[in-house]
Amino acid sequence: MTAKELAEATKEFDRPIPPSKTRPLNKKERALFERMRKAPYCSIHVTRSPDGVWVRLDPELLRRSTRYAAKEKLTLSQVINRSLKGMLAIVE
């Protein structure tokens, strides 16, 4: 697509959206919007101590991970292990 074609295709986004084309956010959309408005948020906190490494997960991330582990018949440790190994395989 050329620059001229792109400009023509996106011309409608150059002007403000009329209020008649908008609607109030539903409860789920509002929660997502409020979360995005906040400062960057880290859902995993790792602490090193002489006893080992402690990982604290956001309650929502923990709930989703636990549900996935149960569905796949895995432990939470296996899910975390696979996730880290998979991410490292992509970047290495």
C-alpha positions in Angstrom: 0.0 0.0 0.0 1.4 3.4 -1.0 1.5 6.4 1.4 -1.3 8.0 -0.7 -3.5 4.9 -0.5 -2.8 4.7 3.3 -3.8 8.3 3.8 -7.0 7.8 1.8 -7.9 4.6 3.8 -7.3 6.3 7.2 -8.9 9.7 6.3 -11.9 9.0 8.5 -9.6 8.9 11.6 -8.3 12.4 11.1 -11.3 14.1 12.6 -12.8 13.8 16.1 -15.4 11.1 16.8 -18.9 12.5 17.0 -20.6 11.9 20.4 -23.4 10.1 18.6 -21.0 7.3 17.6 -19.9 6.7 21.2 -21.5 4.7 24.1 -20.8 4.2 27.8 -18.3 1.5 28.7 -19.7 -1.6 30.2 -18.4 -2.9 33.6 -15.6 -5.1 32.1 -14.5 -2.4 29.6 -14.5 0.2 32.4 -12.3 -2.0 34.6 -9.8 -2.5 31.8 -9.8 1.2 31.0 -9.1 2.1 34.6 -6.3 -0.5 34.8 -4.7 1.0 31.7 -4.9 4.5 33.1 -2.9 3.6 36.1 0.9 3.6 36.2 2.7 0.6 34.8 2.0 -2.4 37.0 4.1 -5.5 37.5 2.0 -8.6 38.3 5.0 -10.8 39.3 7.4 -9.9 42.1 10.6 -12.0 42.7 12.5 -11.8 46.0 15.8 -13.6 46.6 16.6 -14.6 50.1 19.1 -17.1 51.7 16.2 -19.6 51.9 15.6 -19.4 48.1 13.7 -17.4 45.6 10.2 -16.3 46.4 7.7 -15.4 43.7 4.6 -13.4 44.4 1.9 -13.3 41.7 -1.0 -10.9 41.2 -4.2 -12.5 42.4 -5.8 -12.4 38.9 -2.7 -13.9 37.3 -2.6 -16.6 40.0 -6.3 -17.4 39.4 -5.8 -17.7 35.7 -2.6 -19.7 36.0 -4.2 -22.1 38.5 -7.2 -22.6 36.3 -5.0 -23.3 33.3 -2.9 -25.8 35.4 -6.0 -27.6 36.5 -7.4 -27.8 33.0 -4.1 -29.2 31.7 -3.6 -31.4 34.7 -0.3 -29.7 35.7 1.0 -28.2 38.9 1.4 -24.4 39.2 5.2 -25.0 39.3 5.1 -26.8 36.0 3.1 -24.0 34.4 5.6 -21.4 35.5 8.5 -23.6 34.5 7.1 -24.2 31.0 6.2 -20.5 30.6 9.7 -19.3 31.5 11.4 -22.0 29.3 9.1 -21.1 26.4 9.8 -17.4 26.7 13.6 -18.0 26.9 13.4 -20.3 23.8 11.9 -17.5 21.9 14.4 -14.8 22.9 17.6 -17.0 22.7 
